[in-house]
Amino acid sequence: VNLDPSWQSLDDCMPSFVTKARTKFKRIQSLSKDFQIESWSAEQLESQGQDLIELYRLVFERSGFRLGSLHLDELVASKRFWGDAFVVLVYTLEGEQVGFQCAYATPESTEAFFVGFKPELTKSHAIYQRMLLEFMGLGIASGSREGRMGRTALDIKSSIGALPRRLQCDVKFRNPMAHAIVHAFTKGYAPVHMELKRSWKADAF
């Protein structure tokens, strides 16, 4: 998501969206209004962070594509090293911890890291969509030039303004035979192009 340097809050980007996207923003904010959102310190992560890992596993175990997992040590180490630039937001509903998200927020970019939440709150409280808005808000507050939302859920991310960026991975196998076989198998392969939603007006930043 490209972030206009003149924006001071999420409300400032609203005029740049088409009507349908603005309506979606407002609906997300309405459905998620009951969440209490708190930024956690390194000490809170050390003492209560395992609860967040359990929330992460609720998402991880439902994922069709898994690339690595999350451990508490990673969260604590990131917070200790990056300080305020590593943000962990914890969502509470009626006194119960129901979700969290974390991101690296710098003037260059705000990079979404991991999320975890109770899946049943996706429709009733738009928890995942609210997290996407919070990622944007973190980027704006940090003066980031862009928000990097990650590689999954392209359709829902495009509905709140994320634009696609092609991802390329280069792999070389040490075994020449294995390398030749994989190269022949993947040569000319390209992912299916998705028709993503257009959320920005033509003259938007």
C-alpha positions in Angstrom: 0.0 0.0 0.0 1.5 3.3 -1.0 1.2 5.8 1.8 0.9 9.5 1.1 3.3 11.5 3.3 0.6 14.1 3.9 -1.7 11.6 5.7 -1.8 11.9 9.5 -4.4 9.2 10.1 -6.5 6.6 8.3 -9.3 9.2 7.9 -7.0 11.2 5.7 -6.8 8.5 3.0 -10.6 8.2 2.7 -11.1 10.8 0.0 -8.7 8.9 -2.2 -10.8 5.7 -2.2 -13.7 4.9 -4.5 -17.1 4.8 -2.8 -17.3 1.1 -2.5 -13.9 0.9 -0.7 -14.9 3.8 1.7 -18.1 1.9 2.5 -16.0 -1.2 3.3 -13.7 0.7 5.6 -16.7 2.1 7.6 -18.3 -1.4 7.8 -15.0 -2.9 9.1 -14.7 -0.1 11.7 -18.3 -0.6 12.8 -18.0 -4.4 13.2 -14.7 -4.2 15.1 -15.6 -1.2 17.4 -15.8 -3.4 20.5 -12.2 -4.5 20.4 -9.8 -3.1 22.9 -6.4 -2.9 21.2 -3.2 -2.6 23.3 0.5 -2.4 22.3 2.6 -4.9 24.3 6.0 -4.4 25.8 8.8 -6.9 25.8 8.0 -7.7 29.4 4.4 -8.5 28.6 5.5 -10.7 25.7 7.9 -12.6 28.0 5.2 -13.2 30.7 2.1 -13.7 28.5 3.3 -14.3 25.0 2.6 -18.0 24.9 -1.1 -17.1 24.7 -0.4 -15.2 21.5 1.4 -18.2 20.0 -1.8 -20.3 20.7 -3.8 -17.7 18.8 -1.3 -17.9 15.9 -1.7 -21.6 15.8 -5.4 -21.2 15.2 -4.6 -19.4 12.0 -1.5 -21.5 11.0 -3.4 -24.8 11.3 -6.1 -23.6 8.9 -3.6 -22.4 6.3 -3.4 -24.2 3.0 0.2 -23.0 2.5 2.7 -23.2 5.4 6.1 -21.6 5.3 7.7 -21.8 8.7 6.0 -21.3 12.1 6.2 -18.7 14.9 7.8 -19.2 18.3 7.7 -17.0 21.3 11.5 -16.5 21.3 11.2 -14.7 17.9 8.6 -12.2 19.2 10.6 -11.4 22.3 13.9 -11.2 20.5 12.4 -8.9 17.8 10.9 -6.6 20.5 14.2 -6.5 22.4 16.2 -5.7 19.3 13.9 -3.3 17.4 12.2 -1.7 20.4 9.3 0.6 19.4 9.9 -0.2 15.7 8.5 -3.7 16.4 4.9 -3.3 17.3 2.7 -6.1 18.8 -0.9 -5.2 19.1 -3.2 -7.4 21.2 -7.0 -7.5 20.7 -9.3 -8.1 23.7 -13.0 -8.6 23.5 -15.1 -8.8 26.7 -12.0 -9.3 28.7 -10.6 -12.2 26.6 -7.5 -12.0 24.4 -8.8 -13.0 20.9 -6.1 -11.8 18.5 -2.8 -10.2 17.9 -0.7 -8.7 15.0 2.9 -7.6 14.8 4.8 -5.5 12.4 8.2 -3.8 11.8 7.3 -0.1 11.4 10.1 2.2 10.1 10.1 5.4 7.9 11.0 3.2 4.9 8.2 0.7 5.3 5.8 -1.0 7.6 6.2 -4.7 7.2 3.4 -7.0 8.4 4.8 -10.0 10.3 2.5 -12.5 11.9 -1.1 -12.5 13.0 -3.2 -14.8 15.2 -6.9 -14.6 16.0 -10.0 -16.7 16.7 -11.4 -17.5 13.2 -15.0 -17.3 14.3 -14.5 -13.5 14.7 -13.6 -13.0 11.1 -17.2 -12.5 10.0 -18.9 -11.3 13.2 -16.3 -8.7 14.1 -14.1 -8.4 10.9 -11.0 -9.0 13.0 -8.7 -9.8 10.1 -9.9 -6.8 8.1 -9.4 -4.6 11.1 -5.9 -5.8 11.4 -5.2 -4.8 7.8 -6.5 -1.3 8.6 -4.3 -1.2 11.7 -1.2 -2.2 9.6 -2.0 0.8 7.4 -2.5 3.0 10.4 0.9 1.9 11.8 2.5 2.8 8.5 1.0 6.3 8.5 1.9 6.9 12.2 5.5 5.8 11.5 5.8 8.0 8.4 6.4 4.9 6.2 6.5 5.3 2.4 4.6 2.0 2.0 2.9 -0.8 3.9 3.9 -4.3 2.9 1.0 -6.6 3.7 2.4 -10.0 3.0 1.9 -12.7 0.3 -1.5 -14.2 1.2 -5.2 -13.2 1.0 -4.7 -11.0 -2.1 -8.4 -10.3 -2.8 -9.3 -9.0 0.7 -6.1 -6.9 0.8 -6.8 -5.4 -2.5 -10.2 -4.4 -1.3 -8.6 -2.0 1.3 -6.0 -0.6 -1.2 -3.1 -3.1 -1.4 -1.5 -3.3 -4.8 0.1 -6.5 -6.2 3.9 -6.8 -6.5 5.3 -9.8 -8.3 7.3 -12.1 -6.0 10.3 -13.9 -7.6 12.3 -16.6 -5.8 15.6 -17.9 -7.3 16.7 -21.4 -6.2 19.8 -23.4 -7.2 20.2 -27.0 -6.3 23.7 -28.3 -5.5 22.9 -31.5 -7.3 23.1 -30.7 -11.0 20.6 -33.5 -11.9 18.0 -32.3 -9.4 18.5 -28.7 -10.6 18.0 -29.7 -14.3 14.9 -31.7 -13.5 13.3 -28.9 -11.5 14.3 -26.3 -14.1 12.7 -28.3 -16.9 9.5 -28.8 -14.8 9.1 -25.2 -13.9 10.2 -23.5 -17.1 7.5 -21.3 -18.4 5.3 -21.7 -15.4 3.5 -18.6 -14.2 0.8 -18.2 -11.5 -2.7 -17.6 -12.6 -3.4 -13.8 -12.9 -6.1 -12.7 -10.4 -8.5 -9.9 -11.1 -8.1 -7.8 -7.9 -10.3 -5.1 -6.6 -9.6 -1.5 -7.6 -10.0 0.6 -4.4 -8.2 3.9 -5.3 -9.5 6.7 -7.4 -7.6 7.2 -10.7 -5.9 10.4 -9.3 -5.0 8.9 -5.9 -1.4 9.0 -4.5 
